[in-house]
Amino acid sequence: RSEQFYDNYYQGSLDIDGFLNFCLEPLKDNAMDFLLELREEFIEKKIKPIVLSDALTRVKEEMVNNKVIIATATNNFVTKPIADLFGIADLISTEFEIADNKFTGRVLGLPCFREGKLKKVTEWIKLNGYTLTETRFYSDSFNDLPLLEKVREAIVVDGDDKLLEEAKKNGWSCLSFR
């Protein structure tokens, strides 16, 4: 089932609510202590080995003169430790509700996906005294098109085929860390 979700994601036709329900199932059915152990193991065994030094260097360079945030459709339970790996304090993500130290199975607010990502980033930017027209946004996904079209500088990083096509049409920079 997850393969179908990812195929739809790359085609730009993902049912975000169905996908989030799929992601929430194992979270709501397990104790937080167990989930935290699994997450720590995931970060150590799966994420740290694939963090590319060029990407880490680029992020650190950006942080010298610019405010850097992560905006991702992936939930904050998974992405917060990844943001921490990069030293990025500000994370805009899909948020899952937790009550009594347990996932409830509900999403808080809008998913940070497509137009929802644009809305959440726009709200964060306004609250923090920035504007979209002075921002640079890096993306690998066609699903970020609503946000990419609003920023001053769009940069595609190891983009999917649809996004690379849009980058070519719009004259956006493309780079690869692979």
N, C-alpha and C positions, 0 to 999 in steps of 0.2 A: 504493500500500500504506500509506503514512503517513497518508493521509486516513482509512482504515479504523481505524487505531490511535487516531486522535484522536476519531473518532466513538464508538468503544468507551470511550475515556477519559471523555468527557462523559456517556455513558450509565451509567457505573459498572461496566462489564463488560470492562475492559482486561485482556488477557493480559499481565501485566507481564514475564514471562520472554520471551515472543515479541517484545515491544516492545524490551526491552533487547538482545536478540540482533540485532534490526534496527539499533539505534543503534550497536552495537559493530562491525558489518561495515566501515564506512568507516574506523573508527579502527584496527582491527587490520591493515588492508591498506595503511596509509600510514605513512611515516616521521614520527617525532615532530616534527622541525623543520618539516616541511610542515604538520602539524596545528596547530602553534603559530602559524604564519603565518596559516592560515585562521581560527583562533580570534580572533586579534588583529583581523583584517579584519571578522569577524562582530560583534565587540564595537563597533568603531568605526562601522560602517555600518548595523547592524541594531538593536543594543541601545541605545547612547547616544542616538540620536535619539528613542527611545520612552520614555526614563526621564522620568517625569512629575514636575514640580517639586513638586506637592502631595504626592506619595508620598515623595519624598526629604525634604521638610520634616517629614512625619509620622515617618519613621524617625529623623531627627535629634532630634526632640522626645522620642521614646521613649528614645533613648540617653542623654538627660540624667539620668534617674532610674532607668532600668531596664537590665537586661542584655538585649541584642537578639541573637537568633540567626536564621539562616535554616535552615529544614527543608524540603527539596524532593526530589521524586522524580527530578528531572533530575540527571544525573551531575555529579560535581564538576569534571570537565574543563571543562564548559560554564559551570557556575555559580560557580566560584571567582572569576573576574574580575568577575562581576556583583556578588558579595558585596563585593569590593574597591571597586567603584564607589560602593557605599553606605557604605563604611567599616565593614563588619561582619566581624569577625575569625572568628566561630564559625559554621561551616557544617556542617550535617548533611545528607548527600545520599547518593544511590546512588553507590557507588564501584566503579570499574573497575580491575582489576589491571593493573599495569605491571611488566614485567620486562625488563631490559636496554634501558631507554628505549623500550619498545614495548608497546602494548596487547596483552594476551594473548587477549582475547576472553571473559574470565571476569569475573563480578561478585564483588566481595569482600563477604562477609557478606550480610545481608538487603537487598533493595531498600528504599529509603526511600519506601514506598508503602503506603497504607492502614494495616493493622495493623503492618506493618514500620516505618512512620514513627513510629507511637505507641511501639513498642518502642525504636527508636533514640533518640527524643527523651527517653523515660523514663530510659534508661541515661545519657544526657548530663546530664540534670537531677540524677539521683542522684549522679553523679561530681562535680558542681559545686555541691552543697549547696542545691539548690532542690527544690521539690515542684510537681507539676502543679496542685495546688489553689491555688497562688499565682501562676499564670502567665496571661498573656493571649496568645491565638493568633489571628493574622490568616490568613484563607484565602480562596481564590476557587473551591475545588473540593469537590464532594460527596465525592470520594475521601478527603478529610481528616476525614470524620465521626468515625472512631474516636478521633482526637486531640481534635477539637473538643468531643466529649462529656465529656472528662476534665478540661478546664482550667477555671479560675475564670471567665474571661471569653472568650467566643468572638466574634470580629468578622469579618463577611463583607465582603470587598472585591471589588466588581465580580464577584460570585459567579455561578456557573452556575445555571440554573433550579432544578435539584434542591436545591442548597444554599440558595438563597433560600427555597424552600419549608420546608426544615428550620429555617432561621433564624426564619421566621415562627412555626412551631410552638413553638420553644424560647425566643422572646423575645430572640434575639441581635441585637446592633447590626449594621447594614449601612451601608456607605458606598461611595462611588464616587470614583475619581480621574479618571474620563473625562468 
